Amino acid sequence: MLIRARLSLPACSDTTDEDKLRFEACVLVDGPFVAQGEVGHQEIAPGYYGVVRHAGPYSTLGKAYQELFEQSQRLEGFRIDPSSTFELLLDTDVKTEYEVGWSELYLRLERTKP
């Protein structure tokens, strides 16, 4: 099970209003617990995911997501299930002033053919 703690970040975005920006950090825990305040828990569903590894400026993440969606739409026997889309940040420090960031983008897929 993974915990996602929501933390407000003073970041900027081209697609999201500043008052709606959020960040979810994930950590592995031994089992369920009672959520309180800003801390909650969710489980990443098992199954199929389209994955794209992004290495580059954070400003190009949108293009990487677009590529992930386009490639996933072309997969025979699968359809996109937008209920679970997430990023795995591979950097140890997440600072938008860095020129290059490393992350993996995940898009849940549903199998339509056996």
All heavy atoms as an XYZ file, in Angstrom:
910
protein
N       0.845     -1.171      0.000
C       0.000      0.000      0.000
C       0.891      1.235      0.000
O       1.941      1.239      0.603
C      -0.892     -0.014      1.224
C      -1.761      1.210      1.299
S      -2.956      1.141      2.607
C      -4.040     -0.076      1.926
N       0.441      2.292     -0.652
C       1.191      3.531     -0.709
C       0.406      4.647     -0.058
O      -0.800      4.727     -0.206
C       1.482      3.909     -2.163
C       2.380      2.953     -2.933
C       2.445      3.390     -4.380
C       3.756      2.910     -2.329
N       1.090      5.513      0.659
C       0.479      6.721      1.214
C       0.784      7.858      0.265
O       1.892      7.953     -0.250
C       1.091      7.100      2.574
C       0.831      6.035      3.599
C       0.563      8.435      3.041
C       1.490      6.354      4.913
N      -0.170      8.704      0.065
C       0.079      9.927     -0.693
C      -0.225     11.103      0.221
O      -1.349     11.299      0.630
C      -0.812      9.995     -1.928
C      -0.437      8.978     -2.967
C      -1.276      9.174     -4.176
N      -0.785      8.327     -5.235
C      -1.251      8.364     -6.447
N      -2.194      9.193     -6.771
N      -0.766      7.564     -7.365
N       0.771     11.858      0.555
C       0.584     13.041      1.396
C       0.493     14.252      0.485
O       1.380     14.485     -0.317
C       1.744     13.183      2.364
N      -0.565     15.006      0.593
C      -0.747     16.184     -0.258
C      -0.088     17.396      0.386
O      -0.373     17.733      1.522
C      -2.228     16.465     -0.469
C      -2.897     15.412     -1.307
C      -4.379     15.683     -1.422
N      -4.980     14.615     -2.155
C      -5.493     14.730     -3.368
N      -5.497     15.891     -3.972
N      -6.016     13.709     -3.983
N       0.768     18.041     -0.354
C       1.475     19.218      0.121
C       1.322     20.315     -0.904
O       1.454     20.074     -2.092
C       2.969     18.914      0.306
C       3.322     17.688      1.145
C       4.805     17.382      0.998
C       2.965     17.925      2.587
N       1.040     21.519     -0.456
C       0.931     22.635     -1.395
C       2.321     23.107     -1.787
O       3.199     23.234     -0.944
C       0.173     23.796     -0.750
O      -1.131     23.401     -0.461
N       2.508     23.368     -3.062
C       3.783     23.872     -3.559
C       3.559     25.186     -4.292
O       2.616     25.307     -5.054
C       4.411     22.876     -4.542
C       4.880     21.554     -3.978
C       5.454     20.698     -5.097
C       5.928     21.767     -2.924
N       4.427     26.147     -4.085
C       4.305     27.409     -4.822
C       4.921     27.291     -6.209
O       5.852     27.993     -6.548
C       5.072     28.388     -3.938
C       6.122     27.539     -3.302
C       5.486     26.173     -3.111
N       4.452     26.364     -6.992
C       4.977     26.153     -8.345
C       4.078     26.833     -9.358
O       2.965     27.226     -9.048
C       5.060     24.657     -8.636
N       4.546     26.965    -10.577
C       3.718     27.545    -11.629
C       3.380     26.464    -12.638
O       4.064     25.468    -12.768
C       4.427     28.720    -12.289
S       5.947     28.255    -13.083
N       2.292     26.656    -13.342
C       1.877     25.678    -14.335
C       1.149     26.391    -15.456
O       0.475     27.391    -15.237
C       0.955     24.649    -13.681
O       0.406     23.814    -14.661
N       1.280     25.842    -16.650
C       0.577     26.406    -17.796
C      -0.858     25.898    -17.882
O      -1.670     26.474    -18.598
C       1.302     26.052    -19.095
C       2.667     26.700    -19.190
O       2.872     27.748    -18.542
O       3.520     26.161    -19.902
N      -1.179     24.815    -17.179
C      -2.486     24.188    -17.350
C      -3.342     24.174    -16.100
O      -4.522     23.884    -16.187
C      -2.315     22.729    -17.815
O      -1.527     22.026    -16.839
C      -1.625     22.653    -19.162
N      -2.787     24.479    -14.921
C      -3.532     24.399    -13.669
C      -3.473     25.725    -12.938
O      -2.396     26.324    -12.808
C      -2.938     23.290    -12.762
O      -2.928     22.063    -13.500
C      -3.767     23.101    -11.506
N      -4.633     26.194    -12.447
C      -4.656     27.411    -11.650
C      -3.808     27.219    -10.395
O      -3.791     26.136     -9.804
C      -6.085     27.767    -11.237
C      -6.950     28.147    -12.428
O      -6.393     28.613    -13.450
O      -8.185     27.979    -12.328
N      -3.113     28.263     -9.971
C      -2.187     28.160     -8.843
C      -2.866     27.638     -7.575
O      -2.289     26.842     -6.843
C      -1.548     29.522     -8.572
C      -0.444     29.449     -7.533
C       0.314     30.755     -7.404
O       0.450     31.470     -8.409
O       0.763     31.031     -6.285
N      -4.122     28.036     -7.329
C      -4.801     27.587     -6.107
C      -5.197     26.109     -6.150
O      -5.603     25.541     -5.141
C      -6.032     28.454     -5.809
C      -7.106     28.331     -6.876
O      -6.764     28.115     -8.061
O      -8.292     28.460     -6.523
N      -5.048     25.464     -7.312
C      -5.386     24.043     -7.441
C      -4.147     23.144     -7.552
O      -4.271     21.936     -7.658
C      -6.287     23.829     -8.651
C      -7.665     24.442     -8.480
C      -8.532     24.128     -9.672
C      -9.951     24.566     -9.489
N     -10.167     25.970     -9.268
N      -2.947     23.748     -7.534
C      -1.725     22.957     -7.615
C      -1.577     22.112     -6.359
O      -1.935     22.537     -5.267
C      -0.505     23.868     -7.768
C      -0.389     24.592     -9.096
C       0.752     25.591     -9.051
C      -0.203     23.620    -10.237
N      -1.051     20.896     -6.518
C      -0.843     20.019     -5.380
C       0.299     19.063     -5.700
O       0.722     18.951     -6.838
C      -2.091     19.240     -5.030
C      -2.464     18.238     -6.109
C      -3.892     17.765     -5.968
N      -4.221     16.748     -6.920
C      -4.320     16.885     -8.229
N      -4.067     18.048     -8.779
N      -4.658     15.886     -9.010
N       0.750     18.387     -4.679
C       1.828     17.419     -4.818
C       1.502     16.249     -3.911
O       1.092     16.447     -2.772
C       3.151     18.072     -4.399
C       4.320     17.143     -4.451
C       4.960     16.878     -5.644
C       4.781     16.537     -3.301
C       6.049     16.023     -5.694
C       5.869     15.687     -3.347
C       6.505     15.431     -4.539
N       1.639     15.056     -4.408
C       1.399     13.873     -3.600
C       2.692     13.086     -3.504
O       3.264     12.708     -4.518
C       0.291     13.008     -4.214
C      -1.042     13.717     -4.226
C      -2.140     12.889     -4.835
O      -1.838     12.002     -5.664
O      -3.298     13.113     -4.487
N       3.146     12.875     -2.288
C       4.360     12.083     -2.063
C       3.927     10.692     -1.644
O       2.989     10.539     -0.864
C       5.212     12.727     -0.974
N       4.597      9.670     -2.153
C       4.223      8.284     -1.861
C       5.300      7.605     -1.031
O       6.481      7.748     -1.317
C       4.036      7.504     -3.154
S       2.763      8.182     -4.216
N       4.853      6.878     -0.026
C       5.750      6.040      0.768
C       5.064      4.708      1.009
O       3.837      4.620      1.071
C       6.136      6.696      2.113
C       6.958      7.944      1.909
C       4.912      6.976      2.954
N       5.843      3.666      1.137
C       5.318      2.330      1.370
C       5.043      2.156      2.859
O       5.875      2.506      3.698
C       6.338      1.294      0.890
C       5.922     -0.159      0.917
C       4.727     -0.390      0.004
C       7.083     -1.034      0.472
N       3.868      1.630      3.197
C       3.507      1.357      4.595
C       3.101     -0.105      4.728
O       2.795     -0.776      3.752
C       2.368      2.283      5.089
C       2.825      3.734      5.083
C       1.126      2.123      4.245
N       3.097     -0.598      5.982
C       2.792     -2.011      6.233
C       1.332     -2.379      6.018
O       1.021     -3.526      5.746
C       3.192     -2.399      7.658
C       4.699     -2.371      7.846
O       5.419     -2.569      6.848
O       5.148     -2.142      8.975
N       0.413     -1.439      6.192
C      -0.992     -1.758      6.041
C      -1.851     -0.512      6.171
O      -1.340      0.597      6.324
N      -3.180     -0.699      6.131
C      -4.100      0.445      6.209
C      -3.967      1.196      7.540
O      -3.530      0.637      8.530
C      -5.475     -0.201      6.105
C      -5.247     -1.590      5.633
C      -3.856     -1.963      6.008
N      -4.370      2.452      7.519
C      -4.399      3.275      8.727
C      -5.512      4.288      8.572
O      -6.053      4.479      7.486
C      -3.045      3.957      8.969
C      -2.673      4.938      7.897
C      -3.000      6.278      8.024
C      -2.015      4.513      6.758
C      -2.675      7.180      7.029
C      -1.687      5.403      5.758
C      -2.014      6.740      5.895
N      -5.873      4.944      9.654
C      -6.928      5.950      9.630
C      -6.320      7.264      9.154
O      -5.378      7.783      9.761
C      -7.566      6.123     11.025
C      -8.605      7.232     11.001
C      -8.186      4.810     11.479
N      -6.841      7.786      8.065
C      -6.347      9.044      7.503
C      -6.768     10.211      8.380
O      -7.877     10.226      8.910
C      -6.885      9.220      6.091
N      -5.893     11.197      8.519
C      -6.189     12.389      9.326
C      -5.651     13.624      8.631
O      -4.537     13.606      8.104
C      -5.558     12.275     10.708
C      -6.106     11.147     11.542
C      -5.429     11.085     12.901
O      -4.429     11.752     13.148
N      -5.978     10.285     13.791
N      -6.429     14.697      8.655
C      -5.980     15.975      8.105
C      -5.585     15.891      6.648
O      -6.314     15.371      5.819
N      -4.396     16.389      6.344
C      -3.898     16.436      4.976
C      -3.281     15.116      4.519
O      -2.883     14.983      3.383
C      -2.853     17.545      4.840
C      -3.404     18.941      5.014
C      -4.266     19.368      3.838
O      -3.909     19.074      2.687
O      -5.307     19.998      4.075
N      -3.165     14.148      5.411
C      -2.544     12.865      5.070
C      -3.631     11.829      4.834
O      -4.563     11.688      5.615
C      -1.591     12.384      6.194
C      -1.016     11.015      5.862
C      -0.474     13.402      6.398
N      -3.517     11.102      3.743
C      -4.476     10.059      3.409
C      -3.740      8.875      2.829
O      -2.510      8.837      2.837
N      -4.493      7.917      2.341
C      -3.829      6.793      1.692
C      -4.629      6.304      0.504
O      -5.842      6.417      0.466
C      -3.544      5.654      2.672
C      -4.767      5.021      3.254
N      -5.428      3.982      2.648
C      -5.435      5.291      4.380
C      -6.465      3.641      3.395
N      -6.494      4.408      4.438
N      -3.908      5.828     -0.474
C      -4.466      5.268     -1.694
C      -3.597      4.094     -2.098
O      -2.435      4.003     -1.691
C      -4.428      6.270     -2.852
C      -5.369      7.418     -2.726
C      -5.248      8.313     -3.944
O      -4.235      8.947     -4.139
N      -6.265      8.327     -4.772
N      -4.147      3.236     -2.910
C      -3.372      2.135     -3.440
C      -3.314      2.276     -4.959
O      -4.315      2.569     -5.596
C      -4.043      0.814     -3.065
C      -3.180     -0.380     -3.289
C      -3.758     -1.644     -2.681
O      -4.430     -1.563     -1.641
O      -3.540     -2.708     -3.279
N      -2.133      2.108     -5.519
C      -1.999      2.127     -6.974
C      -2.480      0.777     -7.474
O      -1.969     -0.265     -7.073
C      -0.554      2.405     -7.404
C      -0.152      3.808     -6.947
C      -0.399      2.254     -8.909
C       1.295      4.154     -7.208
N      -3.478      0.821     -8.331
C      -4.112     -0.412     -8.804
C      -3.141     -1.258     -9.617
O      -2.386     -0.729    -10.438
C      -5.334     -0.078     -9.650
N      -3.169     -2.569     -9.403
C      -2.355     -3.434    -10.253
C      -2.944     -3.466    -11.665
O      -4.119     -3.160    -11.858
C      -2.468     -4.807     -9.578
C      -3.748     -4.753     -8.821
C      -3.942     -3.316     -8.425
N      -2.150     -3.818    -12.629
C      -2.652     -3.919    -13.990
C      -1.627     -3.455    -14.994
O      -0.430     -3.425    -14.737
N      -2.125     -3.056    -16.154
C      -1.278     -2.622    -17.256
C      -1.144     -1.103    -17.245
O      -2.116     -0.387    -17.000
C      -1.879     -3.047    -18.595
C      -1.981     -4.543    -18.753
C      -3.180     -5.197    -18.518
C      -0.873     -5.300    -19.141
C      -3.281     -6.570    -18.669
C      -0.961     -6.663    -19.284
C      -2.166     -7.302    -19.046
O      -2.267     -8.654    -19.189
N       0.070     -0.635    -17.532
C       0.340      0.799    -17.608
C       1.220      1.079    -18.815
O       2.171      0.340    -19.078
C       1.068      1.300    -16.350
C       0.178      1.358    -15.132
C      -0.040      0.245    -14.350
C      -0.454      2.547    -14.781
C      -0.866      0.292    -13.239
C      -1.278      2.607    -13.670
C      -1.483      1.484    -12.901
O      -2.303      1.540    -11.808
N       0.901      2.146    -19.528
C       1.828      2.675    -20.508
C       2.832      3.518    -19.740
O       2.458      4.226    -18.806
N       4.101      3.446    -20.109
C       5.143      4.156    -19.364
C       6.067      4.872    -20.341
O       6.478      4.299    -21.349
C       5.984      3.182    -18.498
C       7.040      3.939    -17.704
C       5.097      2.358    -17.580
N       6.375      6.117    -20.020
C       7.361      6.891    -20.769
C       8.366      7.433    -19.764
O       7.974      7.961    -18.723
C       6.698      8.064    -21.537
C       7.737      9.030    -22.069
C       5.842      7.550    -22.671
N       9.635      7.283    -20.062
C      10.677      7.879    -19.219
C      11.029      9.242    -19.806
O      11.314      9.362    -20.990
C      11.905      6.993    -19.157
C      12.983      7.604    -18.236
C      14.079      6.650    -17.950
N      13.623      5.762    -16.892
C      14.381      4.843    -16.344
N      15.621      4.678    -16.759
N      13.915      4.058    -15.388
N      10.991     10.258    -18.958
C      11.269     11.627    -19.372
C      12.603     12.059    -18.770
O      12.825     11.919    -17.574
C      10.156     12.559    -18.882
C      10.457     14.004    -19.111
N      11.063     14.795    -18.159
C      10.240     14.793    -20.181
C      11.197     16.015    -18.637
N      10.713     16.040    -19.855
N      13.482     12.570    -19.597
C      14.737     13.175    -19.157
C      14.867     14.486    -19.883
O      15.011     14.514    -21.103
C      15.921     12.260    -19.471
N      14.750     15.572    -19.158
C      14.831     16.867    -19.800
C      14.261     17.941    -18.903
O      13.925     17.691    -17.746
N      14.138     19.137    -19.427
C      13.582     20.239    -18.642
C      12.145     19.925    -18.220
O      11.397     19.287    -18.966
C      13.608     21.433    -19.604
C      14.500     21.035    -20.718
C      14.489     19.549    -20.784
N      11.785     20.363    -17.031
C      10.417     20.140    -16.555
C       9.391     20.766    -17.495
O       8.263     20.308    -17.587
C      10.245     20.677    -15.135
C      11.020     19.871    -14.116
C      12.153     20.383    -13.524
C      10.621     18.580    -13.779
C      12.870     19.643    -12.592
C      11.336     17.832    -12.867
C      12.459     18.370    -12.272
O      13.155     17.627    -11.374
N       9.803     21.788    -18.215
C       8.882     22.446    -19.150
C       8.461     21.534    -20.297
O       7.499     21.835    -21.001
C       9.522     23.719    -19.706
O      10.696     23.397    -20.429
N       9.145     20.411    -20.502
C       8.785     19.495    -21.588
C       7.962     18.291    -21.108
O       7.690     17.381    -21.890
C      10.036     18.990    -22.332
O      10.862     18.256    -21.425
C      10.825     20.146    -22.937
N       7.551     18.280    -19.840
C       6.725     17.178    -19.333
C       5.415     17.064    -20.100
O       4.944     15.962    -20.371
C       6.426     17.349    -17.839
C       7.467     16.807    -16.886
C       7.127     17.213    -15.459
C       7.605     15.305    -16.993
N       4.816     18.187    -20.457
C       3.562     18.165    -21.214
C       3.713     17.418    -22.527
O       2.846     16.623    -22.905
N       4.810     17.631    -23.215
C       5.066     16.936    -24.477
C       5.258     15.436    -24.234
O       4.804     14.602    -25.017
C       6.294     17.533    -25.165
C       6.543     16.966    -26.521
C       7.653     17.697    -27.245
C       7.824     17.057    -28.616
N       8.614     17.851    -29.497
N       5.916     15.086    -23.128
C       6.103     13.672    -22.795
C       4.756     13.006    -22.509
O       4.510     11.871    -22.943
C       7.039     13.527    -21.602
N       3.875     13.692    -21.791
C       2.534     13.150    -21.543
C       1.770     12.973    -22.853
O       1.075     11.980    -23.050
C       1.729     14.057    -20.594
C       1.878     13.691    -19.152
C       2.576     14.512    -18.278
C       1.314     12.518    -18.649
C       2.708     14.174    -16.943
C       1.437     12.182    -17.319
C       2.135     13.015    -16.468
O       2.268     12.672    -15.147
N       1.884     13.942    -23.740
C       1.206     13.844    -25.037
C       1.695     12.606    -25.790
O       0.899     11.857    -26.356
C       1.455     15.105    -25.854
C       0.766     15.092    -27.195
C       0.984     16.394    -27.967
O       1.511     17.369    -27.442
N       0.583     16.385    -29.217
N       3.000     12.375    -25.778
C       3.571     11.202    -26.447
C       3.057      9.907    -25.806
O       2.718      8.948    -26.492
C       5.099     11.255    -26.378
C       5.777     10.135    -27.122
C       5.599     10.209    -28.633
O       5.371     11.308    -29.173
O       5.679      9.145    -29.271
N       2.987      9.889    -24.476
C       2.477      8.714    -23.772
C       1.034      8.415    -24.182
O       0.684      7.270    -24.481
C       2.568      8.937    -22.259
C       1.931      7.880    -21.361
C       2.546      6.509    -21.583
C       2.062      8.299    -19.902
N       0.174      9.443    -24.220
C      -1.219      9.250    -24.626
C      -1.306      8.774    -26.076
O      -2.062      7.861    -26.384
C      -2.025     10.534    -24.435
C      -2.600     10.672    -23.065
C      -1.863     11.241    -22.034
C      -3.882     10.228    -22.780
C      -2.386     11.359    -20.763
C      -4.421     10.341    -21.511
C      -3.670     10.913    -20.501
N      -0.537      9.390    -26.962
C      -0.596      9.013    -28.378
C      -0.123      7.576    -28.595
O      -0.759      6.812    -29.327
C       0.233      9.986    -29.219
C      -0.414     11.357    -29.324
C       0.460     12.380    -30.024
O       1.597     12.035    -30.452
O       0.020     13.536    -30.139
N       0.967      7.181    -27.950
C       1.455      5.812    -28.097
C       0.468      4.805    -27.500
O       0.237      3.735    -28.064
C       2.824      5.650    -27.433
C       3.937      6.307    -28.194
C       5.290      6.039    -27.556
O       5.469      5.086    -26.815
N       6.250      6.893    -27.855
N      -0.109      5.156    -26.357
C      -1.052      4.250    -25.692
C      -2.317      4.056    -26.516
O      -2.888      2.965    -26.544
C      -1.401      4.782    -24.301
O      -0.250      4.813    -23.483
N      -2.770      5.104    -27.201
C      -3.960      4.998    -28.037
C      -3.743      4.038    -29.206
O      -4.685      3.432    -29.694
C      -4.355      6.373    -28.581
C      -5.006      7.244    -27.541
C      -5.315      8.629    -28.082
O      -4.579      9.177    -28.906
N      -6.411      9.198    -27.616
N      -2.496      3.884    -29.643
C      -2.196      3.012    -30.782
C      -1.987      1.546    -30.387
O      -1.851      0.699    -31.262
C      -0.956      3.531    -31.514
C      -1.191      4.858    -32.220
C      -0.057      5.195    -33.175
N       1.226      5.354    -32.510
C       1.743      6.522    -32.130
N       1.087      7.640    -32.338
N       2.925      6.575    -31.551
N      -1.960      1.249    -29.100
C      -1.740     -0.136    -28.669
C      -2.958     -0.992    -28.978
O      -4.062     -0.706    -28.526
C      -1.451     -0.190    -27.163
C      -0.092      0.283    -26.717
C      -0.022      0.334    -25.197
C       0.998     -0.610    -27.274
N      -2.751     -2.033    -29.742
C      -3.851     -2.936    -30.082
C      -4.207     -3.791    -28.868
O      -3.337     -4.320    -28.177
C      -3.431     -3.832    -31.247
C      -4.597     -4.606    -31.831
C      -4.204     -5.334    -33.103
O      -3.440     -4.769    -33.898
O      -4.675     -6.469    -33.285
N      -5.513     -3.902    -28.596
C      -5.984     -4.730    -27.491
C      -6.059     -4.003    -26.160
O      -6.327     -4.623    -25.132
N      -5.828     -2.687    -26.158
C      -5.887     -1.899    -24.921
C      -6.622     -0.599    -25.164
O      -6.665     -0.096    -26.279
C      -4.473     -1.567    -24.415
C      -3.720     -2.751    -23.907
C      -2.906     -3.482    -24.760
C      -3.825     -3.146    -22.590
C      -2.203     -4.578    -24.305
C      -3.132     -4.240    -22.118
C      -2.316     -4.959    -22.970
N      -7.190     -0.068    -24.108
C      -7.753      1.284    -24.151
C      -7.259      2.031    -22.927
O      -6.906      1.425    -21.905
C      -9.278      1.269    -24.216
C      -9.973      0.874    -22.942
C     -11.504      1.078    -23.061
N     -12.127      0.822    -21.793
C     -12.246      1.706    -20.807
N     -11.767      2.916    -20.950
N     -12.828      1.375    -19.677
N      -7.231      3.338    -23.004
C      -6.761      4.175    -21.898
C      -7.816      4.216    -20.803
O      -8.996      4.426    -21.058
C      -6.448      5.596    -22.396
C      -5.265      5.560    -23.351
C      -6.193      6.538    -21.227
C      -4.969      6.879    -24.028
N      -7.374      4.008    -19.571
C      -8.215      4.158    -18.382
C      -7.609      5.306    -17.570
O      -6.643      5.103    -16.846
C      -8.217      2.864    -17.567
C      -8.973      3.003    -16.254
O      -9.535      4.084    -15.979
O      -8.978      2.025    -15.490
N      -8.145      6.519    -17.715
C      -7.523      7.684    -17.082
C      -7.703      7.750    -15.558
O      -7.334      8.727    -14.939
C      -8.216      8.863    -17.768
C      -9.547      8.330    -18.146
C      -9.323      6.866    -18.480
N      -8.228      6.691    -14.950
C      -8.456      6.722    -13.505
C      -7.173      6.713    -12.698
O      -7.181      7.047    -11.522
C      -9.336      5.542    -13.079
O      -8.630      4.314    -13.257
N      -6.061      6.314    -13.306
C      -4.806      6.262    -12.557
C      -3.652      6.676    -13.457
O      -3.132      5.888    -14.234
C      -4.571      4.848    -12.009
O      -3.416      4.829    -11.206
N      -3.294      7.931    -13.368
C      -2.150      8.471    -14.080
C      -1.248      9.109    -13.035
O      -1.725      9.857    -12.185
C      -2.590      9.533    -15.100
O      -3.496      8.915    -16.020
C      -1.424     10.103    -15.851
N       0.035      8.776    -13.064
C       0.931      9.331    -12.052
C       2.348      9.403    -12.578
O       2.677      8.812    -13.598
C       0.873      8.527    -10.750
C       1.273      7.080    -10.889
C       2.578      6.683    -10.674
C       0.334      6.124    -11.238
C       2.943      5.353    -10.803
C       0.693      4.785    -11.368
C       2.008      4.400    -11.152
N       3.179     10.180    -11.857
C       4.592     10.331    -12.185
C       5.428      9.730    -11.072
O       5.111      9.884     -9.901
C       4.981     11.809    -12.270
C       4.450     12.530    -13.453
C       4.811     14.006    -13.401
O       5.913     14.359    -12.911
O       3.985     14.809    -13.845
N       6.488      9.080    -11.448
C       7.491      8.621    -10.504
C       8.716      9.489    -10.742
O       9.354      9.405    -11.801
C       7.816      7.147    -10.738
C       8.933      6.549     -9.902
C       8.610      6.641     -8.413
C       9.163      5.112    -10.302
N       9.015     10.372     -9.794
C      10.165     11.262     -9.942
C      11.424     10.500     -9.570
O      11.511      9.910     -8.504
C      10.008     12.495     -9.053
C       8.770     13.340     -9.337
C       8.694     14.503     -8.368
C       8.755     13.839    -10.759
N      12.392     10.487    -10.457
C      13.616      9.734    -10.243
C      14.743     10.600     -9.694
O      15.805     10.089     -9.368
C      14.052      9.066    -11.557
C      12.986      8.174    -12.199
C      13.456      7.679    -13.553
C      12.611      7.015    -11.295
N      14.520     11.899     -9.558
C      15.502     12.806     -8.973
C      15.463     12.695     -7.458
O      14.422     12.430     -6.878
C      15.190     14.264     -9.338
C      15.352     14.534    -10.804
O      16.395     14.201    -11.367
O      14.407     15.097    -11.377
N      16.575     12.950     -6.830
C      16.575     12.998     -5.378
C      16.095     14.354     -4.884
O      15.507     14.456     -3.824
C      17.977     12.708     -4.807
O      18.906     13.607     -5.395
C      18.374     11.277     -5.094
N      16.345     15.408     -5.650
C      15.866     16.747     -5.319
C      14.963     17.223     -6.439
O      15.339     17.163     -7.605
C      17.026     17.745     -5.196
C      17.897     17.470     -3.997
O      17.341     17.121     -2.946
O      19.127     17.601     -4.120
N      13.777     17.689     -6.086
C      12.851     18.207     -7.084
C      12.885     19.724     -6.989
O      12.332     20.311     -6.074
C      11.416     17.681     -6.843
C      10.474     18.254     -7.883
C      11.408     16.176     -6.849
N      13.590     20.335     -7.907
C      13.719     21.793     -7.934
C      13.500     22.245     -9.365
O      14.214     21.822    -10.278
C      15.090     22.228     -7.435
C      15.323     21.857     -5.982
C      16.664     22.329     -5.497
C      16.825     21.952     -4.039
N      18.128     22.331     -3.516
N      12.513     23.094     -9.557
C      12.170     23.508    -10.909
C      13.258     24.342    -11.569
O      13.253     24.500    -12.783
C      10.842     24.291    -10.923
O      10.952     25.392    -10.025
C       9.685     23.395    -10.532
N      14.206     24.875    -10.794
C      15.270     25.645    -11.437
C      16.325     24.748    -12.089
O      17.163     25.214    -12.840
C      15.944     26.616    -10.442
C      16.717     25.944     -9.329
C      15.890     25.732     -8.060
O      14.659     25.832     -8.118
O      16.485     25.469     -7.019
N      16.290     23.443    -11.820
C      17.212     22.525    -12.487
C      16.863     22.469    -13.970
O      15.712     22.474    -14.356
C      17.112     21.119    -11.908
C      17.735     20.946    -10.540
C      17.586     19.752     -9.864
C      18.459     21.956     -9.930
C      18.148     19.564     -8.602
C      19.012     21.782     -8.683
C      18.864     20.591     -8.026
O      19.412     20.416     -6.792
N      17.872     22.376    -14.785
C      17.658     22.302    -16.221
C      17.079     20.955    -16.646
O      16.324     20.874    -17.582
C      18.982     22.548    -16.963
C      19.468     23.975    -16.865
C      18.546     24.940    -17.581
O      18.064     24.615    -18.684
O      18.297     26.019    -17.038
N      17.477     19.874    -15.955
C      17.071     18.533    -16.368
C      16.457     17.793    -15.193
O      16.957     17.828    -14.082
C      18.284     17.735    -16.903
C      17.897     16.310    -17.230
C      18.873     18.420    -18.121
N      15.337     17.143    -15.456
C      14.701     16.286    -14.460
C      14.515     14.900    -15.048
O      14.474     14.729    -16.274
N      14.453     13.911    -14.189
C      14.241     12.524    -14.606
C      12.964     12.021    -13.964
O      12.800     12.116    -12.752
C      15.407     11.649    -14.151
C      16.701     11.981    -14.807
C      17.570     12.984    -14.447
C      17.275     11.349    -15.933
N      18.653     12.996    -15.291
C      18.509     11.991    -16.207
C      16.887     10.282    -16.733
C      19.322     11.620    -17.253
C      17.726      9.901    -17.770
C      18.912     10.569    -18.019
N      12.067     11.482    -14.765
C      10.830     10.937    -14.220
C      10.264      9.888    -15.169
O      10.637      9.811    -16.337
C       9.798     12.045    -13.980
O       9.543     12.764    -15.156
N       9.382      9.068    -14.640
C       8.616      8.116    -15.444
C       7.157      8.499    -15.323
O       6.670      8.785    -14.223
C       8.828      6.682    -14.951
C      10.214      6.165    -15.214
C      10.448      4.763    -14.684
O       9.694      4.293    -13.809
O      11.407      4.143    -15.154
N       6.462      8.512    -16.440
C       5.046      8.863    -16.496
C       4.256      7.584    -16.725
O       4.590      6.804    -17.616
C       4.783      9.855    -17.624
C       5.759     11.038    -17.726
C       5.400     11.913    -18.904
C       5.785     11.823    -16.442
N       3.212      7.363    -15.935
C       2.417      6.138    -15.999
C       0.972      6.473    -16.359
O       0.380      7.388    -15.789
C       2.427      5.420    -14.644
C       3.747      4.780    -14.316
C       4.805      5.549    -13.856
C       3.947      3.423    -14.469
C       6.030      4.964    -13.549
C       5.156      2.831    -14.162
C       6.193      3.612    -13.693
O       7.388      3.026    -13.405
N       0.411      5.707    -17.268
C      -0.976      5.862    -17.702
C      -1.631      4.487    -17.656
O      -1.186      3.557    -18.336
C      -1.030      6.424    -19.123
C      -2.391      6.543    -19.783
C      -3.285      7.497    -19.012
C      -2.234      7.007    -21.228
N      -2.676      4.345    -16.858
C      -3.337      3.047    -16.699
C      -4.024      2.640    -18.005
O      -4.651      3.442    -18.675
C      -4.371      3.107    -15.582
C      -5.063      1.791    -15.360
C      -5.256      1.532    -13.877
N      -6.166      0.457    -13.603
C      -5.843     -0.830    -13.727
N      -4.658     -1.186    -14.113
N      -6.728     -1.757    -13.446
N      -3.866      1.365    -18.349
C      -4.478      0.802    -19.545
C      -5.380     -0.352    -19.145
O      -5.113     -1.063    -18.190
C      -3.402      0.291    -20.516
C      -2.379      1.320    -20.985
C      -1.291      0.638    -21.785
C      -3.050      2.410    -21.794
N      -6.446     -0.519    -19.902
C      -7.367     -1.640    -19.683
C      -7.307     -2.551    -20.902
O      -7.383     -2.080    -22.041
C      -8.778     -1.103    -19.491
C      -9.799     -2.189    -19.221
C     -11.162     -1.567    -19.007
O     -11.427     -1.124    -17.885
O     -11.955     -1.531    -19.974
N      -7.171     -3.823    -20.662
C      -7.104     -4.786    -21.772
C      -8.498     -4.984    -22.355
O      -9.460     -5.223    -21.630
C      -6.535     -6.107    -21.267
C      -6.203     -7.039    -22.373
C      -5.363     -8.200    -21.914
N      -4.783     -8.746    -23.115
C      -3.529     -9.036    -23.267
N      -2.708     -8.875    -22.275
N      -3.073     -9.497    -24.405
N      -8.626     -4.894    -23.673
C      -9.917     -5.069    -24.326
C     -10.021     -6.406    -25.022
O     -11.109     -6.852    -25.358
C     -10.164     -3.951    -25.372
O      -9.107     -3.984    -26.330
C     -10.252     -2.592    -24.704
N      -8.872     -7.064    -25.258
C      -8.851     -8.384    -25.891
C      -7.975     -9.292    -25.048
O      -6.940     -8.874    -24.552
C      -8.266     -8.307    -27.306
C      -9.062     -7.472    -28.266
C      -8.364     -7.437    -29.614
C      -9.095     -6.517    -30.568
N      -8.394     -6.434    -31.852
N      -8.372    -10.566    -24.912
C      -7.525    -11.499    -24.139
C      -6.215    -11.799    -24.826
O      -6.004    -11.632    -25.962
C      -8.371    -12.759    -24.034
C      -9.561    -12.569    -24.911
C      -9.582    -11.154    -25.378
